[in-house]
Amino acid sequence: MTPREQQMVALLKELTVDGVPPTYDILAWRMGLKSKSGVHRVLHSLAEKGIVALTPRRRRSVAIRNPEAERLPFSRMADAIADHMAGAKRVTPTSIRRVLVETYRECAR
């Protein structure tokens, strides 16, 4: 990675709050760039290298890829959710998220 790309990844890690990445304007300002096109160029270079994931035509759609999370077997996550749904009195999105996070942490060890 180039120094500019390393700086971009560090900024993304620093400025992403609750899964919401910063805007191109903020990234350009923090990197000392005069326009958003420089941010666009660096992010697309990182996407080609597989370091970040971009969703086309969406705002704030930059995510640092986690190869470890992508290797988790889908069946294990599905089994964890099924077990939770069978044993829980009330199933909410928050409880499902908690089960997924716990399963992820177990698999990542």
Biopython code that builds the backbone (N, CA, C, O; Angstrom):
import numpy as np
from Bio.PDB.StructureBuilder import StructureBuilder

atoms = [
    (1, "MET", "N", (0.842, -1.189, 0.000)),
    (1, "MET", "CA", (0.000, 0.000, 0.000)),
    (1, "MET", "C", (0.883, 1.248, 0.000)),
    (1, "MET", "O", (1.963, 1.279, 0.590)),
    (2, "THR", "N", (0.389, 2.248, -0.670)),
    (2, "THR", "CA", (1.103, 3.514, -0.695)),
    (2, "THR", "C", (0.874, 4.242, 0.631)),
    (2, "THR", "O", (-0.049, 3.899, 1.369)),
    (3, "PRO", "N", (1.704, 5.242, 0.940)),
    (3, "PRO", "CA", (1.487, 6.003, 2.176)),
    (3, "PRO", "C", (0.107, 6.674, 2.225)),
    (3, "PRO", "O", (-0.513, 6.750, 3.286)),
    (4, "ARG", "N", (-0.360, 7.151, 1.089)),
    (4, "ARG", "CA", (-1.678, 7.796, 1.033)),
    (4, "ARG", "C", (-2.777, 6.777, 1.335)),
    (4, "ARG", "O", (-3.741, 7.095, 2.032)),
    (5, "GLU", "N", (-2.639, 5.565, 0.821)),
    (5, "GLU", "CA", (-3.621, 4.510, 1.083)),
    (5, "GLU", "C", (-3.587, 4.097, 2.548)),
    (5, "GLU", "O", (-4.636, 3.849, 3.143)),
    (6, "GLN", "N", (-2.408, 4.022, 3.133)),
    (6, "GLN", "CA", (-2.300, 3.702, 4.557)),
    (6, "GLN", "C", (-2.960, 4.782, 5.403)),
    (6, "GLN", "O", (-3.634, 4.484, 6.389)),
    (7, "GLN", "N", (-2.763, 6.038, 5.011)),
    (7, "GLN", "CA", (-3.392, 7.148, 5.718)),
    (7, "GLN", "C", (-4.916, 7.047, 5.613)),
    (7, "GLN", "O", (-5.622, 7.298, 6.589)),
    (8, "MET", "N", (-5.422, 6.684, 4.442)),
    (8, "MET", "CA", (-6.864, 6.560, 4.241)),
    (8, "MET", "C", (-7.441, 5.454, 5.125)),
    (8, "MET", "O", (-8.479, 5.656, 5.756)),
    (9, "VAL", "N", (-6.794, 4.300, 5.183)),
    (9, "VAL", "CA", (-7.277, 3.192, 6.004)),
    (9, "VAL", "C", (-7.280, 3.596, 7.478)),
    (9, "VAL", "O", (-8.226, 3.292, 8.204)),
    (10, "ALA", "N", (-6.226, 4.279, 7.919)),
    (10, "ALA", "CA", (-6.160, 4.729, 9.313)),
    (10, "ALA", "C", (-7.288, 5.711, 9.616)),
    (10, "ALA", "O", (-7.910, 5.634, 10.676)),
    (11, "LEU", "N", (-7.556, 6.632, 8.689)),
    (11, "LEU", "CA", (-8.647, 7.589, 8.891)),
    (11, "LEU", "C", (-10.001, 6.895, 8.923)),
    (11, "LEU", "O", (-10.860, 7.241, 9.734)),
    (12, "LEU", "N", (-10.192, 5.921, 8.045)),
    (12, "LEU", "CA", (-11.461, 5.190, 8.044)),
    (12, "LEU", "C", (-11.682, 4.481, 9.382)),
    (12, "LEU", "O", (-12.789, 4.494, 9.921)),
    (13, "LYS", "N", (-10.632, 3.869, 9.911)),
    (13, "LYS", "CA", (-10.752, 3.192, 11.206)),
    (13, "LYS", "C", (-11.046, 4.193, 12.317)),
    (13, "LYS", "O", (-11.845, 3.919, 13.213)),
    (14, "GLU", "N", (-10.398, 5.350, 12.255)),
    (14, "GLU", "CA", (-10.555, 6.358, 13.296)),
    (14, "GLU", "C", (-11.921, 7.039, 13.249)),
    (14, "GLU", "O", (-12.529, 7.282, 14.291)),
    (15, "LEU", "N", (-12.401, 7.344, 12.053)),
    (15, "LEU", "CA", (-13.604, 8.171, 11.908)),
    (15, "LEU", "C", (-14.899, 7.389, 11.747)),
    (15, "LEU", "O", (-15.973, 7.989, 11.763)),
    (16, "THR", "N", (-14.834, 6.079, 11.594)),
    (16, "THR", "CA", (-16.047, 5.288, 11.473)),
    (16, "THR", "C", (-16.659, 5.124, 12.864)),
    (16, "THR", "O", (-16.029, 4.589, 13.776)),
    (17, "VAL", "N", (-17.893, 5.592, 13.004)),
    (17, "VAL", "CA", (-18.574, 5.545, 14.303)),
    (17, "VAL", "C", (-19.835, 4.709, 14.156)),
    (17, "VAL", "O", (-20.690, 5.011, 13.324)),
    (18, "ASP", "N", (-19.952, 3.666, 14.957)),
    (18, "ASP", "CA", (-21.110, 2.770, 14.930)),
    (18, "ASP", "C", (-21.386, 2.232, 13.532)),
    (18, "ASP", "O", (-22.542, 2.101, 13.131)),
    (19, "GLY", "N", (-20.342, 1.925, 12.800)),
    (19, "GLY", "CA", (-20.489, 1.354, 11.473)),
    (19, "GLY", "C", (-20.775, 2.364, 10.376)),
    (19, "GLY", "O", (-20.959, 1.981, 9.220)),
    (20, "VAL", "N", (-20.818, 3.663, 10.716)),
    (20, "VAL", "CA", (-21.092, 4.700, 9.724)),
    (20, "VAL", "C", (-19.779, 5.392, 9.377)),
    (20, "VAL", "O", (-19.194, 6.072, 10.220)),
    (21, "PRO", "N", (-19.313, 5.223, 8.141)),
    (21, "PRO", "CA", (-18.042, 5.834, 7.753)),
    (21, "PRO", "C", (-18.191, 7.334, 7.517)),
    (21, "PRO", "O", (-19.308, 7.829, 7.364)),
    (22, "PRO", "N", (-17.073, 8.058, 7.486)),
    (22, "PRO", "CA", (-17.131, 9.499, 7.230)),
    (22, "PRO", "C", (-17.458, 9.800, 5.773)),
    (22, "PRO", "O", (-17.368, 8.930, 4.907)),
    (23, "THR", "N", (-17.835, 11.038, 5.523)),
    (23, "THR", "CA", (-18.124, 11.467, 4.157)),
    (23, "THR", "C", (-16.820, 11.730, 3.408)),
    (23, "THR", "O", (-15.753, 11.843, 4.010)),
    (24, "TYR", "N", (-16.929, 11.823, 2.097)),
    (24, "TYR", "CA", (-15.760, 12.139, 1.287)),
    (24, "TYR", "C", (-15.223, 13.526, 1.656)),
    (24, "TYR", "O", (-14.011, 13.742, 1.643)),
    (25, "ASP", "N", (-16.118, 14.466, 1.986)),
    (25, "ASP", "CA", (-15.685, 15.814, 2.369)),
    (25, "ASP", "C", (-14.790, 15.770, 3.603)),
    (25, "ASP", "O", (-13.745, 16.419, 3.639)),
    (26, "ILE", "N", (-15.197, 15.012, 4.606)),
    (26, "ILE", "CA", (-14.420, 14.913, 5.836)),
    (26, "ILE", "C", (-13.080, 14.238, 5.558)),
    (26, "ILE", "O", (-12.043, 14.683, 6.050)),
    (27, "LEU", "N", (-13.103, 13.163, 4.768)),
    (27, "LEU", "CA", (-11.856, 12.480, 4.434)),
    (27, "LEU", "C", (-10.903, 13.403, 3.667)),
    (27, "LEU", "O", (-9.701, 13.416, 3.934)),
    (28, "ALA", "N", (-11.438, 14.167, 2.723)),
    (28, "ALA", "CA", (-10.597, 15.090, 1.951)),
    (28, "ALA", "C", (-9.988, 16.139, 2.870)),
    (28, "ALA", "O", (-8.805, 16.457, 2.748)),
    (29, "TRP", "N", (-10.771, 16.674, 3.776)),
    (29, "TRP", "CA", (-10.283, 17.688, 4.706)),
    (29, "TRP", "C", (-9.191, 17.125, 5.608)),
    (29, "TRP", "O", (-8.151, 17.758, 5.795)),
    (30, "ARG", "N", (-9.425, 15.918, 6.178)),
    (30, "ARG", "CA", (-8.444, 15.318, 7.090)),
    (30, "ARG", "C", (-7.159, 14.897, 6.373)),
    (30, "ARG", "O", (-6.087, 14.875, 6.979)),
    (31, "MET", "N", (-7.264, 14.566, 5.089)),
    (31, "MET", "CA", (-6.072, 14.164, 4.328)),
    (31, "MET", "C", (-5.362, 15.364, 3.696)),
    (31, "MET", "O", (-4.283, 15.215, 3.121)),
    (32, "GLY", "N", (-5.959, 16.543, 3.800)),
    (32, "GLY", "CA", (-5.353, 17.729, 3.223)),
    (32, "GLY", "C", (-5.534, 17.845, 1.728)),
    (32, "GLY", "O", (-4.726, 18.482, 1.052)),
    (33, "LEU", "N", (-6.584, 17.241, 1.201)),
    (33, "LEU", "CA", (-6.862, 17.303, -0.237)),
    (33, "LEU", "C", (-7.825, 18.447, -0.520)),
    (33, "LEU", "O", (-8.627, 18.815, 0.339)),
    (34, "LYS", "N", (-7.750, 19.006, -1.712)),
    (34, "LYS", "CA", (-8.603, 20.134, -2.062)),
    (34, "LYS", "C", (-9.944, 19.708, -2.650)),
    (34, "LYS", "O", (-10.887, 20.498, -2.687)),
    (35, "SER", "N", (-10.029, 18.458, -3.111)),
    (35, "SER", "CA", (-11.297, 18.009, -3.694)),
    (35, "SER", "C", (-11.570, 16.562, -3.304)),
    (35, "SER", "O", (-10.691, 15.842, -2.832)),
    (36, "LYS", "N", (-12.816, 16.166, -3.519)),
    (36, "LYS", "CA", (-13.219, 14.799, -3.195)),
    (36, "LYS", "C", (-12.721, 13.791, -4.228)),
    (36, "LYS", "O", (-12.743, 12.587, -3.972)),
    (37, "SER", "N", (-12.279, 14.260, -5.376)),
    (37, "SER", "CA", (-11.834, 13.321, -6.411)),
    (37, "SER", "C", (-10.593, 12.554, -5.969)),
    (37, "SER", "O", (-10.412, 11.400, -6.356)),
    (38, "GLY", "N", (-9.737, 13.178, -5.165)),
    (38, "GLY", "CA", (-8.571, 12.478, -4.644)),
    (38, "GLY", "C", (-8.971, 11.353, -3.705)),
    (38, "GLY", "O", (-8.369, 10.279, -3.719)),
    (39, "VAL", "N", (-9.991, 11.601, -2.885)),
    (39, "VAL", "CA", (-10.521, 10.576, -1.983)),
    (39, "VAL", "C", (-11.092, 9.430, -2.807)),
    (39, "VAL", "O", (-10.857, 8.258, -2.515)),
    (40, "HIS", "N", (-11.840, 9.786, -3.833)),
    (40, "HIS", "CA", (-12.446, 8.790, -4.720)),
    (40, "HIS", "C", (-11.359, 7.899, -5.339)),
    (40, "HIS", "O", (-11.495, 6.676, -5.362)),
    (41, "ARG", "N", (-10.295, 8.510, -5.833)),
    (41, "ARG", "CA", (-9.212, 7.774, -6.473)),
    (41, "ARG", "C", (-8.545, 6.810, -5.495)),
    (41, "ARG", "O", (-8.291, 5.657, -5.844)),
    (42, "VAL", "N", (-8.260, 7.268, -4.275)),
    (42, "VAL", "CA", (-7.591, 6.421, -3.288)),
    (42, "VAL", "C", (-8.510, 5.283, -2.850)),
    (42, "VAL", "O", (-8.064, 4.143, -2.723)),
    (43, "LEU", "N", (-9.788, 5.583, -2.618)),
    (43, "LEU", "CA", (-10.729, 4.540, -2.189)),
    (43, "LEU", "C", (-10.913, 3.475, -3.260)),
    (43, "LEU", "O", (-10.985, 2.287, -2.946)),
    (44, "HIS", "N", (-10.990, 3.885, -4.511)),
    (44, "HIS", "CA", (-11.150, 2.899, -5.581)),
    (44, "HIS", "C", (-9.878, 2.068, -5.777)),
    (44, "HIS", "O", (-9.946, 0.901, -6.163)),
    (45, "SER", "N", (-8.739, 2.668, -5.512)),
    (45, "SER", "CA", (-7.496, 1.903, -5.552)),
    (45, "SER", "C", (-7.488, 0.852, -4.440)),
    (45, "SER", "O", (-7.069, -0.285, -4.659)),
    (46, "LEU", "N", (-7.952, 1.234, -3.249)),
    (46, "LEU", "CA", (-8.050, 0.287, -2.133)),
    (46, "LEU", "C", (-9.079, -0.804, -2.421)),
    (46, "LEU", "O", (-8.886, -1.959, -2.040)),
    (47, "ALA", "N", (-10.163, -0.441, -3.089)),
    (47, "ALA", "CA", (-11.197, -1.429, -3.431)),
    (47, "ALA", "C", (-10.652, -2.452, -4.435)),
    (47, "ALA", "O", (-10.950, -3.642, -4.333)),
    (48, "GLU", "N", (-9.858, -1.989, -5.399)),
    (48, "GLU", "CA", (-9.263, -2.913, -6.372)),
    (48, "GLU", "C", (-8.312, -3.891, -5.693)),
    (48, "GLU", "O", (-8.172, -5.032, -6.134)),
    (49, "LYS", "N", (-7.663, -3.452, -4.629)),
    (49, "LYS", "CA", (-6.743, -4.306, -3.889)),
    (49, "LYS", "C", (-7.468, -5.204, -2.880)),
    (49, "LYS", "O", (-6.860, -6.090, -2.280)),
    (50, "GLY", "N", (-8.779, -4.965, -2.700)),
    (50, "GLY", "CA", (-9.564, -5.794, -1.801)),
    (50, "GLY", "C", (-9.487, -5.385, -0.342)),
    (50, "GLY", "O", (-9.859, -6.164, 0.535)),
    (51, "ILE", "N", (-9.015, -4.185, -0.066)),
    (51, "ILE", "CA", (-8.876, -3.736, 1.316)),
    (51, "ILE", "C", (-10.167, -3.112, 1.827)),
    (51, "ILE", "O", (-10.510, -3.273, 2.999)),
    (52, "VAL", "N", (-10.881, -2.408, 0.968)),
    (52, "VAL", "CA", (-12.171, -1.837, 1.345)),
    (52, "VAL", "C", (-13.238, -2.339, 0.385)),
    (52, "VAL", "O", (-12.946, -2.792, -0.721)),
    (53, "ALA", "N", (-14.476, -2.246, 0.835)),
    (53, "ALA", "CA", (-15.612, -2.584, -0.013)),
    (53, "ALA", "C", (-16.432, -1.318, -0.235)),
    (53, "ALA", "O", (-16.716, -0.583, 0.711)),
    (54, "LEU", "N", (-16.808, -1.066, -1.472)),
    (54, "LEU", "CA", (-17.608, 0.095, -1.826)),
    (54, "LEU", "C", (-18.935, -0.368, -2.414)),
    (54, "LEU", "O", (-18.987, -1.328, -3.183)),
    (55, "THR", "N", (-20.002, 0.326, -2.041)),
    (55, "THR", "CA", (-21.305, 0.049, -2.630)),
    (55, "THR", "C", (-21.613, 1.187, -3.595)),
    (55, "THR", "O", (-21.672, 2.343, -3.175)),
    (56, "PRO", "N", (-21.811, 0.890, -4.872)),
    (56, "PRO", "CA", (-22.053, 1.956, -5.848)),
    (56, "PRO", "C", (-23.366, 2.704, -5.584)),
    (56, "PRO", "O", (-24.352, 2.130, -5.124)),
    (57, "ARG", "N", (-23.339, 3.990, -5.891)),
    (57, "ARG", "CA", (-24.516, 4.862, -5.805)),
    (57, "ARG", "C", (-25.136, 4.927, -4.398)),
    (57, "ARG", "O", (-26.346, 5.110, -4.265)),
    (58, "ARG", "N", (-24.328, 4.782, -3.376)),
    (58, "ARG", "CA", (-24.801, 4.904, -1.991)),
    (58, "ARG", "C", (-23.881, 5.850, -1.249)),
    (58, "ARG", "O", (-22.666, 5.824, -1.442)),
    (59, "ARG", "N", (-24.452, 6.677, -0.411)),
    (59, "ARG", "CA", (-23.639, 7.565, 0.409)),
    (59, "ARG", "C", (-23.039, 6.788, 1.565)),
    (59, "ARG", "O", (-23.632, 5.832, 2.067)),
    (60, "ARG", "N", (-21.875, 7.206, 1.971)),
    (60, "ARG", "CA", (-21.178, 6.600, 3.115)),
    (60, "ARG", "C", (-21.151, 5.085, 3.028)),
    (60, "ARG", "O", (-21.513, 4.389, 3.977)),
    (61, "SER", "N", (-20.728, 4.593, 1.903)),
    (61, "SER", "CA", (-20.785, 3.147, 1.661)),
    (61, "SER", "C", (-19.417, 2.494, 1.661)),
    (61, "SER", "O", (-19.214, 1.485, 0.986)),
    (62, "VAL", "N", (-18.481, 3.050, 2.405)),
    (62, "VAL", "CA", (-17.134, 2.498, 2.473)),
    (62, "VAL", "C", (-17.040, 1.611, 3.704)),
    (62, "VAL", "O", (-17.449, 2.012, 4.794)),
    (63, "ALA", "N", (-16.513, 0.427, 3.539)),
    (63, "ALA", "CA", (-16.305, -0.473, 4.670)),
    (63, "ALA", "C", (-14.967, -1.165, 4.519)),
    (63, "ALA", "O", (-14.631, -1.660, 3.443)),
    (64, "ILE", "N", (-14.207, -1.197, 5.596)),
    (64, "ILE", "CA", (-12.948, -1.934, 5.577)),
    (64, "ILE", "C", (-13.298, -3.409, 5.645)),
    (64, "ILE", "O", (-14.018, -3.850, 6.541)),
    (65, "ARG", "N", (-12.785, -4.159, 4.696)),
    (65, "ARG", "CA", (-13.101, -5.586, 4.637)),
    (65, "ARG", "C", (-12.367, -6.328, 5.741)),
    (65, "ARG", "O", (-11.230, -6.003, 6.084)),
    (66, "ASN", "N", (-13.029, -7.311, 6.278)),
    (66, "ASN", "CA", (-12.448, -8.160, 7.311)),
    (66, "ASN", "C", (-12.386, -9.581, 6.762)),
    (66, "ASN", "O", (-13.390, -10.293, 6.777)),
    (67, "PRO", "N", (-11.229, -9.999, 6.281)),
    (67, "PRO", "CA", (-11.135, -11.342, 5.686)),
    (67, "PRO", "C", (-11.507, -12.450, 6.663)),
    (67, "PRO", "O", (-12.037, -13.482, 6.249)),
    (68, "GLU", "N", (-11.239, -12.254, 7.953)),
    (68, "GLU", "CA", (-11.584, -13.275, 8.943)),
    (68, "GLU", "C", (-13.092, -13.463, 9.014)),
    (68, "GLU", "O", (-13.580, -14.592, 9.072)),
    (69, "ALA", "N", (-13.834, -12.353, 9.011)),
    (69, "ALA", "CA", (-15.291, -12.445, 9.092)),
    (69, "ALA", "C", (-15.864, -13.080, 7.833)),
    (69, "ALA", "O", (-16.876, -13.780, 7.897)),
    (70, "GLU", "N", (-15.229, -12.845, 6.693)),
    (70, "GLU", "CA", (-15.727, -13.402, 5.447)),
    (70, "GLU", "C", (-15.499, -14.907, 5.359)),
    (70, "GLU", "O", (-16.148, -15.589, 4.566)),
    (71, "ARG", "N", (-14.588, -15.421, 6.163)),
    (71, "ARG", "CA", (-14.315, -16.853, 6.153)),
    (71, "ARG", "C", (-15.238, -17.633, 7.079)),
    (71, "ARG", "O", (-15.226, -18.864, 7.062)),
    (72, "LEU", "N", (-16.035, -16.942, 7.885)),
    (72, "LEU", "CA", (-16.920, -17.644, 8.805)),
    (72, "LEU", "C", (-17.959, -18.427, 8.025)),
    (72, "LEU", "O", (-18.542, -17.909, 7.072)),
    (73, "PRO", "N", (-18.193, -19.655, 8.416)),
    (73, "PRO", "CA", (-19.181, -20.457, 7.693)),
    (73, "PRO", "C", (-20.600, -19.950, 7.954)),
    (73, "PRO", "O", (-21.001, -19.726, 9.097)),
    (74, "PHE", "N", (-21.328, -19.781, 6.887)),
    (74, "PHE", "CA", (-22.701, -19.305, 6.990)),
    (74, "PHE", "C", (-23.556, -20.273, 7.818)),
    (74, "PHE", "O", (-24.427, -19.850, 8.578)),
    (75, "SER", "N", (-23.301, -21.553, 7.662)),
    (75, "SER", "CA", (-24.111, -22.541, 8.375)),
    (75, "SER", "C", (-23.972, -22.386, 9.885)),
    (75, "SER", "O", (-24.941, -22.582, 10.619)),
    (76, "ARG", "N", (-22.776, -22.036, 10.354)),
    (76, "ARG", "CA", (-22.598, -21.859, 11.800)),
    (76, "ARG", "C", (-23.385, -20.656, 12.307)),
    (76, "ARG", "O", (-23.976, -20.711, 13.385)),
    (77, "MET", "N", (-23.397, -19.579, 11.542)),
    (77, "MET", "CA", (-24.162, -18.395, 11.928)),
    (77, "MET", "C", (-25.666, -18.703, 11.901)),
    (77, "MET", "O", (-26.405, -18.299, 12.800)),
    (78, "ALA", "N", (-26.105, -19.415, 10.870)),
    (78, "ALA", "CA", (-27.525, -19.772, 10.762)),
    (78, "ALA", "C", (-27.943, -20.682, 11.909)),
    (78, "ALA", "O", (-29.037, -20.530, 12.452)),
    (79, "ASP", "N", (-27.087, -21.625, 12.281)),
    (79, "ASP", "CA", (-27.390, -22.511, 13.410)),
    (79, "ASP", "C", (-27.500, -21.731, 14.712)),
    (79, "ASP", "O", (-28.372, -22.018, 15.531)),
    (80, "ALA", "N", (-26.636, -20.758, 14.911)),
    (80, "ALA", "CA", (-26.675, -19.945, 16.130)),
    (80, "ALA", "C", (-27.982, -19.162, 16.212)),
    (80, "ALA", "O", (-28.581, -19.059, 17.282)),
    (81, "ILE", "N", (-28.427, -18.606, 15.075)),
    (81, "ILE", "CA", (-29.686, -17.862, 15.067)),
    (81, "ILE", "C", (-30.859, -18.809, 15.300)),
    (81, "ILE", "O", (-31.780, -18.476, 16.046)),
    (82, "ALA", "N", (-30.840, -19.972, 14.679)),
    (82, "ALA", "CA", (-31.926, -20.943, 14.861)),
    (82, "ALA", "C", (-32.005, -21.392, 16.318)),
    (82, "ALA", "O", (-33.102, -21.499, 16.867)),
    (83, "ASP", "N", (-30.868, -21.655, 16.951)),
    (83, "ASP", "CA", (-30.866, -22.032, 18.361)),
    (83, "ASP", "C", (-31.428, -20.914, 19.230)),
    (83, "ASP", "O", (-32.181, -21.168, 20.170)),
    (84, "HIS", "N", (-31.064, -19.694, 18.916)),
    (84, "HIS", "CA", (-31.566, -18.547, 19.673)),
    (84, "HIS", "C", (-33.083, -18.415, 19.523)),
    (84, "HIS", "O", (-33.793, -18.189, 20.502)),
    (85, "MET", "N", (-33.564, -18.557, 18.302)),
    (85, "MET", "CA", (-35.002, -18.409, 18.055)),
    (85, "MET", "C", (-35.794, -19.530, 18.725)),
    (85, "MET", "O", (-36.926, -19.310, 19.158)),
    (86, "ALA", "N", (-35.223, -20.713, 18.814)),
    (86, "ALA", "CA", (-35.928, -21.833, 19.433)),
    (86, "ALA", "C", (-35.995, -21.679, 20.952)),
    (86, "ALA", "O", (-36.968, -22.108, 21.572)),
    (87, "GLY", "N", (-34.972, -21.070, 21.559)),
    (87, "GLY", "CA", (-34.926, -21.003, 23.010)),
    (87, "GLY", "C", (-35.341, -19.676, 23.617)),
    (87, "GLY", "O", (-35.555, -19.604, 24.828)),
    (88, "ALA", "N", (-35.461, -18.646, 22.838)),
    (88, "ALA", "CA", (-35.772, -17.323, 23.385)),
    (88, "ALA", "C", (-37.281, -17.108, 23.467)),
    (88, "ALA", "O", (-38.044, -17.580, 22.624)),
    (89, "LYS", "N", (-37.684, -16.384, 24.503)),
    (89, "LYS", "CA", (-39.095, -16.034, 24.640)),
    (89, "LYS", "C", (-39.472, -14.954, 23.635)),
    (89, "LYS", "O", (-40.564, -14.968, 23.067)),
    (90, "ARG", "N", (-38.546, -14.015, 23.425)),
    (90, "ARG", "CA", (-38.817, -12.911, 22.518)),
    (90, "ARG", "C", (-37.578, -12.691, 21.659)),
    (90, "ARG", "O", (-36.473, -12.532, 22.178)),
    (91, "VAL", "N", (-37.765, -12.682, 20.371)),
    (91, "VAL", "CA", (-36.661, -12.484, 19.442)),
    (91, "VAL", "C", (-36.750, -11.072, 18.873)),
    (91, "VAL", "O", (-37.772, -10.684, 18.308)),
    (92, "THR", "N", (-35.679, -10.317, 19.027)),
    (92, "THR", "CA", (-35.617, -8.953, 18.506)),
    (92, "THR", "C", (-34.378, -8.828, 17.625)),
    (92, "THR", "O", (-33.476, -9.662, 17.706)),
    (93, "PRO", "N", (-34.325, -7.799, 16.787)),
    (93, "PRO", "CA", (-33.113, -7.593, 15.986)),
    (93, "PRO", "C", (-31.863, -7.428, 16.861)),
    (93, "PRO", "O", (-30.774, -7.868, 16.491)),
    (94, "THR", "N", (-32.032, -6.793, 18.013)),
    (94, "THR", "CA", (-30.896, -6.614, 18.913)),
    (94, "THR", "C", (-30.405, -7.953, 19.448)),
    (94, "THR", "O", (-29.198, -8.171, 19.553)),
    (95, "SER", "N", (-31.318, -8.842, 19.783)),
    (95, "SER", "CA", (-30.905, -10.135, 20.314)),
    (95, "SER", "C", (-30.241, -10.984, 19.228)),
    (95, "SER", "O", (-29.297, -11.724, 19.504)),
    (96, "ILE", "N", (-30.733, -10.875, 18.005)),
    (96, "ILE", "CA", (-30.108, -11.609, 16.898)),
    (96, "ILE", "C", (-28.703, -11.064, 16.640)),
    (96, "ILE", "O", (-27.760, -11.825, 16.418)),
    (97, "ARG", "N", (-28.579, -9.737, 16.673)),
    (97, "ARG", "CA", (-27.259, -9.124, 16.486)),
    (97, "ARG", "C", (-26.299, -9.602, 17.574)),
    (97, "ARG", "O", (-25.147, -9.925, 17.284)),
    (98, "ARG", "N", (-26.759, -9.648, 18.807)),
    (98, "ARG", "CA", (-25.920, -10.100, 19.911)),
    (98, "ARG", "C", (-25.451, -11.542, 19.685)),
    (98, "ARG", "O", (-24.288, -11.861, 19.929)),
    (99, "VAL", "N", (-26.348, -12.406, 19.223)),
    (99, "VAL", "CA", (-25.979, -13.796, 18.940)),
    (99, "VAL", "C", (-24.944, -13.863, 17.822)),
    (99, "VAL", "O", (-23.984, -14.629, 17.906)),
    (100, "LEU", "N", (-25.135, -13.069, 16.784)),
    (100, "LEU", "CA", (-24.181, -13.065, 15.673)),
    (100, "LEU", "C", (-22.809, -12.573, 16.120)),
    (100, "LEU", "O", (-21.790, -13.132, 15.717)),
    (101, "VAL", "N", (-22.776, -11.539, 16.943)),
    (101, "VAL", "CA", (-21.499, -11.010, 17.429)),
    (101, "VAL", "C", (-20.799, -12.044, 18.299)),
    (101, "VAL", "O", (-19.592, -12.250, 18.166)),
    (102, "GLU", "N", (-21.542, -12.697, 19.187)),
    (102, "GLU", "CA", (-20.948, -13.726, 20.046)),
    (102, "GLU", "C", (-20.396, -14.889, 19.217)),
    (102, "GLU", "O", (-19.305, -15.392, 19.485)),
    (103, "THR", "N", (-21.158, -15.307, 18.213)),
    (103, "THR", "CA", (-20.705, -16.396, 17.346)),
    (103, "THR", "C", (-19.468, -15.982, 16.564)),
    (103, "THR", "O", (-18.534, -16.769, 16.410)),
    (104, "TYR", "N", (-19.458, -14.769, 16.078)),
    (104, "TYR", "CA", (-18.296, -14.256, 15.353)),
    (104, "TYR", "C", (-17.061, -14.292, 16.246)),
    (104, "TYR", "O", (-15.998, -14.750, 15.828)),
    (105, "ARG", "N", (-17.208, -13.810, 17.468)),
    (105, "ARG", "CA", (-16.057, -13.773, 18.391)),
    (105, "ARG", "C", (-15.560, -15.186, 18.697)),
    (105, "ARG", "O", (-14.354, -15.409, 18.810)),
    (106, "GLU", "N", (-16.462, -16.115, 18.828)),
    (106, "GLU", "CA", (-16.056, -17.507, 19.083)),
    (106, "GLU", "C", (-15.283, -18.073, 17.888)),
    (106, "GLU", "O", (-14.282, -18.768, 18.061)),
    (107, "CYS", "N", (-15.755, -17.770, 16.684)),
    (107, "CYS", "CA", (-15.107, -18.303, 15.477)),
    (107, "CYS", "C", (-13.763, -17.618, 15.207)),
    (107, "CYS", "O", (-12.850, -18.236, 14.659)),
    (108, "ALA", "N", (-13.645, -16.364, 15.584)),
    (108, "ALA", "CA", (-12.441, -15.608, 15.280)),
    (108, "ALA", "C", (-11.278, -15.952, 16.209)),
    (108, "ALA", "O", (-10.135, -15.588, 15.930)),
    (109, "ARG", "N", (-11.554, -16.638, 17.293)),
    (109, "ARG", "CA", (-10.476, -16.985, 18.232)),
    (109, "ARG", "C", (-9.580, -18.037, 17.685)),
    (109, "ARG", "O", (-8.625, -18.440, 18.349)),
]
sb = StructureBuilder()
sb.init_structure("model")
sb.init_model(0)
sb.init_chain("A")
sb.init_seg("    ")
for serial, (resi, resn, name, xyz) in enumerate(atoms, 1):
    if name == "N":
        sb.init_residue(resn, " ", resi, " ")
    sb.init_atom(name, np.array(xyz, "f"), 0.0, 1.0, " ", f" {name:<3s}", serial, name[0])
structure = sb.get_structure()
